[in-house]
Every structure is written in structure tokens, then in C-alpha cells.
């Protein structure tokens, strides 16, 4: 089974557009189609961004919606505590994504962040967009 870190920008897109192109990732998490890897740092970043007034108000996000997303991540995902520090990204926060992926032996980091996507691969981890990840999951299911 594939292991993946889903970047916070993808989770934000799933909650803002629950019928959008990345929303099936949440369905695949709940169906157990891959092992979701996350760290407390990534969870805290997600909560912080979703609870920011400019996002919460603009997209009319309820506390219940945010809580349900967090419960999906913590209930279906595997939390890791990174023990290795990397400094490969221009944006230092992106290094936390890679650290979680390394600790969880992830196959993929699913992201829309061009700083991460431009890496293409780091060690055994591939950086891919949500569409490609969903195609991989669907191909593995058949």
C-alpha cells in the first residue's frame, strides 16, 4: 500500500471546495486506499491556516467542518515525529513536509506547492500533484 503525506494546501482545497478536483483524496483516505502520514507540525499548520479569519470568513468555514477534517486526518492517518532535519527547500516550512515523509517512509508528497513539485524527487519520495496521485491510486485498485 502506498504511503503519502498530503500537503496542507491540498487539505485546504478539499475543505474549501468539497466537490472539487482534490476532494476525492479525502474519500480515498477514509476508504483506506493509502496510508496517510502526518506530523503534529503539519496538523498545527493546517489548523492555523483554516482558523485564520481571512480564510474562515471568506469561505464560510464552520468549526464543525474544520474539526471533521482534523478527525479524518488523525483517525485514519499515522502520526510521525520526524527525527531528521532537512534543508532542501527555499521555503523553510516545506522542509517539515519532507521530514514527515522521510520519517513515515512515504512514497509520495501530494502537493500543489511549486517549490516542492520542482524537486520532483528527494531520496525515495516523489512530489506529485493530486491528479497524478489519484490516477496512481485508481490504477493500483484495478
Protein Blocks (a to p, Z undefined) as FASTA:
>chain_A
ZZddddfklmmmmmmmmmbmklmmmmmmmnopaccdddfklmmmmmmmmmpmklmmmnop
afklmmmmmmmmmmmmccdddfbdcdfbfblmlmmmmmmmmmnopabdcdfbfklmmnop
gcjbccddfklmmmmmmmmmZZ
